[in-house]
């Protein structure tokens, strides 16, 4: 089991997978930010933005993309 975990982490940090996950994070995360906080951004009241929620909004698509890519690679 340890070997499988090491392989998973090695693949997760592989440049092609990390770059793909970053691209997904930026596109999907930005769309979600606009959907969820567009009205706040448009009003210009930036201090009201929930910073932790915004960080998580970007981390979730990154995590999903990484998990999907690594799992697909391991299933080959």
C-alpha positions, 0 to 999 in steps of 0.5 A: 500500500505504501508503494501505491501512495508514493506512486499516487503522490509522484504522479500528482506532482508530475508537471503535466498533471500539475499544469493541467490541474492549475489550468482547470483551477483557474478557469473553473474557480474563476467561473465559480467566483463570478457566479457566487461573488459577482454581485459583491465584486461589481459593487466594489465592496471588496472587504466583504469578500470571504477570503477562505471561501474563495481559496477553497473555491479554487482548491476544489477544482484543482483537487478534483482535476488532480485526483481524476488525472492521477486515477486515470493514469493509474488505471491504465 
